[in-house]
Each structure stands twice: as C-alpha cells, then as structure tokens.
Amino acid sequence: MSEATMKNYANTMIQDILAENMPNNSVVEALKSHRFNAEKVHLVAIGKAAWSMSYAASEYLGDKIAKGVVITKYDHSQGNLPNIEIIEAGHPIPDENTIKGTQKALDLVANLTAEDEVLFLISGGGSALFEAPVENVSLADLANLTDQLLASGADITEMNTIRKRFSRVKAGRFAQACQPAKVFAIVLSDVLGDKLDTIASGPAAPDSSTVEEVLAIVDKYNLKLTDVQKEYLHKETPKSIENVETVVTGSVQSLCNSAAKSAEKLGFKPYVLTTTLNCEASEAGRMFASIAQDTQSGVNYFEKPCAIIAGGETIVNLKGTGKGGRNQEMALATAIGIENLEDTLFFSLGSDGTDGPTDAAGGMVTGQTVAKLKELNHNPEKILANNDAYHGLQAADGLIVTGPTGTNVNDVSVILCK
C-alpha cells in the first residue's frame, strides 16, 4: 500500500478523533444534570478549551449568564461571547495577561453571596493561564520555576504539586475565594486518572499533596528557588472544599475510544494498548517501533490490518537546543525504529493542537521517513539527540498541524499496520 494512502487513513482518523472530542455536547450534558437555583450565574472559564466550553455554556444558558471571564491561550479565542470578557494569555509560561485575567476572575467572584452561583469551566493549560502569585513571589519567579520544571522532565502531577504552593487560586483557593457562593465545576481532563487536584492545578479541588512530597520534588529535580519560595514550600494547602460540585466531561479514555471507532470504520482492527502512557517520549517511540516490527513479522497477537492505540502524556528531558514537543519527539524516535518497514505508519497527536512550544499538534511518520531525511543529508539520530524533532519532521513532511482545536483531553498515539 502506498505511503499516501496510509497518510490518508491517518488524517481521516485525526479528523474523526478531534470532532468526537470537542467539548460542546459534553458541556451541555453536564449543564443538564445540574439545577441552578440562582436567577443569574457568574461564569469563569480557564484553559486551552475555555472558549469552546464557554461557547457551549453561553448557547445553552443564554441570558442566565450575568457576567463571565474567559482566560485562554493566545489565538485560542474564536470570537466574542455575550456578557463575557475574553482574555488571552501566555502558555506554557504565565505572563502579564495571565495575572490580569486572573484578577478579573477574582474580582468577579469577590462579593458574591450564598444566593449566588459560579459556573467554573476548567480545561488543561489552566495552570499557566490562571495564576495570582502569593505575596512577595513575582511573575518572573513563577516563569523561572516553570522553565526549570519544563526542562527537568517532571510530569504534570509533579509540576502542579510545586506550582500550587505559590498561588492564590490553585489548590482549591479559587473555590474558597467564591465563598459563600456555590460553584459548579465542569472539567475537561488532560490528566491521567482525571485527578481533580492536578487538572489546571486544582483551583476548585482540595489538595492531596503534602509538604514532604513537595520537598522531595524540589530535591529530585534540584530546583532553584528564592528564599521566599522556600518558605511557602512549608505552608499547607487546603484539604477540604465544601462549596463545589464537579463533573468531569472528557478524558483520554474517550480520546482512545474515538481512535478505535475511527480505525474500525476504516477497516483496521483496533487494539487499545493503554490509556495511561507515562514515560520518556523517545523511549515510548522505541517501544512503538518494536511493536510495529513484531506486528509486521507476525510474532505478536495483533491481527493485520490493525490500529494499535495508546493514550496518555509522555515527558521530554531537554538535553539539546532544538525545537519540538513530546508527540513530535515520539514520532521521530518511532521513525528511526521502523526504517524501511512497509505498510506501517505512526502518528502521535496532542488533542489541543499544540505540542510543546510549536505550531504543530504532533508528528506522523512511516517506514520511508528516515530515508527522506537521509536523502536531505540529515541525521535522524542527531536530530533526536538535539531535541529538534520539529525541524526533522518538517523536512520529511511529517508534522501534524491542526491549529488550536478547542479541546484538550491529553494525547493519542496510533500505529497503523496494513
């Protein structure tokens, strides 16, 4: 089968996966399950899917929304919404707009009463986009910490465990700021296990992390903190939140289910390998390549034509100076392992449309990808070692570019073997 045909299958799957995981329907279903007693509702939405979730809520609730604040990543807004102010801010590094937008949200809920209700829409990316630093910790301090964490290879739970300590909105503190008003939180999960205190750093959830765990993470990654930050490490976070009802509307499980459904429609037998992929990206790529080799050799139990699917979130230990993201790095590592393998394609996709600090959502490779790079006098191993998967895949026409998708439910990786 030609490479072009295999890529057509993959592109159809990508379109199907994203279309099935847009938050619109799931947000409306969650709203139908909740009875708002207040005459008017105050809306706050944070994260990469904040606009899409707010659009769905606005369409369903209409004039019942008294006022709202949406804080999302730059270029992720798709237009004005009635009675709602939209602020775009920095991700993955918080910036001045992060602080301004968060303060607007805090001002919105500052003087509410027990008769009021807050609709809080939460999606991945909220940790960077929703932030109000504690006293004597600056935005520059937070940006420096985020840089260290991103480069260290810390996973999302570890990162957010640290960031909660320096925030007036994370770790349930935003829900506390809404008191005595009630909060109805709808959560689009981008975290394995749908841990409410990890998604967007848990602004409406009690925090389960301890001082001992925080200190261990700081030591593990040798994080450089200011003296003031070190003091906050020893202060406990809220362990009980009484004014919140939460519904989780999407997750990596639904992402994998959508991939399986699309693959089957295209004539591939789907196998969901895992929904909790959590390891170093290049190691995951080597694993996927091994699975593809065995499948094409007929030495494992996967029956061709098949789609082998995994969901989760890998990490990258930055050692080079290149450009890329975890899905691109995984794709390039897989390409090296499936060199010259016929009728084989691998893609890995960030459902939000942004993989690392790039304009790509992920990468797509075949058994011919490495040959293309070598024809251009590129060394795939050196590109991978320099964490420069973006430019390597770009040269081999292997980038997946979707633009901001409006959803954010983790990553999905797929091997297609014909």
C-alpha positions, 0 to 999 in steps of 0.5 A: 500500500502506498505511503499516501494512502496510509497518510490518508487513513491517518488524517481521516482518523485525526479528523474523526478523533478531534470532532468526537472530542470537542467539548460542546455536547459534553458541556451541555450534558453536564449543564443538564444534570445540574439545577441552578437555583440562582436567577443569574450565574457568574461564569469563569472559564480557564484553559486551552478549551475555555472558549469552546466550553464557554461557547457551549455554556453561553448557547445553552444558558443564554441570558442566565449568564450575568457576567463571565471571564474567559482566560485562554491561550493566545489565538485560542479565542474564536470570537466574542461571547455575550456578557463575557470578557475574553482574555488571552494569555501566555502558555506554557509560561504565565505572563502579564495577561495571565495575572490580569485575567486572573484578577478579573476572575477574582474580582468577579467572584469577590462579593458574591453571596450564598444566593449566588452561583459560579459556573467554573469551566476548567480545561488543561493549560489552566495552570499557566493561564490562571495564576495570582502569585502569593505575596512577595513571589513575582511573575518572573519567579513563577516563569523561572520555576516553570522553565526549570520544571519544563526542562527537568522532565517532571510530569504534570502531577509533579509540576502542579504539586510545586506550582500550587504552593505559590498561588492564590487560586490553585489548590482549591483557593479559587473555590474558597475565594467564591465563598459563600457562593456555590460553584459548579465545576465542569472539567475537561481532563488532560490528566491521567486518572482525571485527578481533580487536584492536578487538572489546571492545578486544582483551583476548585479541588482540595489538595492531596499533596503534602509538604514532604512530597513537595520537598522531595520534588524540589530535591529530585529535580534540584530546583532553584528557588528564592528564599521566599519560595522556600518558605511557602514550600512549608505552608499547607494547602487546603484539604477540604472544599465544601462549596463545589460540585464537579463533573468531569466531561472528557478524558483520554479514555474517550480520546482512545475510544474515538481512535478505535471507532475511527480505525474500525470504520476504516477497516483496521482492527483496533487494539487499545494498548493503554490509556495511561502512557507515562514515560520518556517520549523517545523511549515510548517511540522505541517501544512503538517501533518494536511493536510495529516490527513484531506486528509486521513479522507476525510474532505478536497477537495483533491481527493485520490490518490493525490500529494499535492505540495508546493514550496518555502524556509522555515527558521530554528531558531537554538535553539539546537546543532544538525545537519540538514537543513530546508527540513530535519527539515520539514520532521521530524516535518511532521513525528511526525504529521502523526504517524501511518497514512497509505498510506501517505508519505512526502518528502521535497527536496532542488533542489541543493542537499544540505540542510543546512550544510549536505550531504543530499538534504532533508528528506522523511518520512511516517506514520511508521517513528516515530515508527522506531525511537521509536523502536531505543529508540529515541525521535522524539520530542527531536530530533526536539527540538535539531535541529538534524533532520539529525541524526533522519532521518538517523536512520529511513532511511529517508534522501534524498541524491542526491549529488550536482545536478547542479541546484538550483531553491529553494525547493519542498515539496510533500505529497503523499496520496494513 
